[in-house]
Amino acid sequence: MKSAAKDKVYKSPIKKLARYFEKSRDQWKTKYGKAKKTIVYLNNRVRSLEKSRDNWKSQAQEAKEKLKTYEAQNSQKKQTSQKTSE
């Protein structure tokens, strides 16, 4: 079975082809190197945002619980003050 590279016949000189292929390879590596850095950056950002969201969510939950306890205490005080005033 013949390889694809052996079947292809180029008319340009090997020196020019080598420069062209090297340049093409370098551009490809640069492009995908940037893409890889972007992926790493975005993954880190997602992780950071999830951590921040979880932190804010827990703070909101704690605040809800405090509010419920304060409302319960307030309603108990109102009931005791109404009973004493009667």
C-alpha positions in Angstrom: 0.0 0.0 0.0 1.5 3.4 -1.0 1.5 6.3 1.3 -0.3 9.6 0.4 3.0 11.5 0.5 4.6 9.3 -2.1 1.7 9.6 -4.5 1.8 13.4 -4.5 4.1 15.0 -7.0 5.1 18.6 -6.3 6.3 20.9 -9.1 7.9 23.4 -6.8 11.5 23.0 -5.6 12.0 21.0 -2.3 13.6 24.0 -0.6 10.5 26.2 -1.2 8.1 23.4 -0.2 10.1 22.8 3.0 9.8 26.5 4.0 6.1 26.5 3.1 5.4 23.3 5.1 7.4 24.6 8.1 5.6 27.9 8.1 2.3 26.1 7.8 3.2 23.8 10.7 4.4 26.8 12.9 1.1 28.7 12.2 -0.9 25.6 13.1 1.1 25.1 16.3 0.7 28.8 17.3 -3.1 28.7 16.5 -3.7 25.6 18.6 -1.3 26.7 21.3 -3.4 29.8 21.8 -6.6 27.8 21.7 -5.2 25.5 24.4 -4.2 28.5 26.6 -7.7 29.9 26.1 -9.2 26.6 27.2 -7.1 26.4 30.3 -8.0 30.1 31.1 -11.7 29.5 30.6 -11.6 26.2 32.7 -9.9 28.1 35.5 -12.5 30.9 35.2 -15.4 28.5 35.3 -13.9 26.8 38.4 -13.4 30.2 40.1 -16.9 31.4 39.3 -18.4 28.1 40.5 -16.5 28.5 43.8 -17.7 32.1 44.1 -21.3 31.2 43.3 -21.2 28.4 45.9 -19.8 30.8 48.5 -22.5 33.4 47.8 -25.2 30.7 47.8 -24.1 29.5 51.2 -24.0 33.1 52.5 -27.5 33.7 51.2 -28.7 30.4 52.9 -27.2 31.5 56.2 -28.9 34.9 55.9 -32.2 33.2 55.2 -31.8 31.0 58.3 -30.9 34.0 60.4 -33.9 35.9 59.1 -36.2 33.0 60.0 -34.8 32.8 63.5 -35.2 36.6 63.9 -38.7 36.5 62.6 -39.6 33.6 65.0 -38.1 35.5 67.9 -39.9 38.7 66.9 -43.3 36.9 66.6 -42.7 35.3 70.1 -42.0 38.7 71.6 -45.1 40.1 70.0 -47.2 37.2 71.4 -45.7 37.6 74.9 -46.2 41.4 74.8 -49.9 40.9 73.7 -50.5 38.4 76.5 -49.1 40.7 79.1 -51.0 43.7 77.8 -54.4 41.8 78.0 
